[in-house]
Amino acid sequence: MTAKEKREIIAKVNFCRSFLYLNDFLSDAEKENVHHRIRKWQDKYNVVITDAQLISVDMTYKDDTKEVLL
């Protein structure tokens, strides 16, 4: 796994943690627990990420998407 891939993972999981917390899927305690797990992984793999990289994650939802049968 490259350094870029590790930064992308950190940014995505942090985004997901925030999304879940802000939409009441995680309590304060759960949010902190997830934060510590993310930091542990980040420290284990020596991932350095900037604030700009952290906030660069985006989510796309398309309500009018049609199911494609394969």
Number of C-alpha atoms within 10 A of each C-alpha: 6 7 13 11 11 18 19 18 16 20 22 18 16 19 18 14 19 16 13 14 16 12 9 10 12 17 13 9 9 13 17 14 13 15 16 12 12 17 16 12 14 17 11 9 13 13 17 12 16 10 8 9 12 17 12 12 14 8 7 5 6 6 6 6 7 7 6 5 4 3
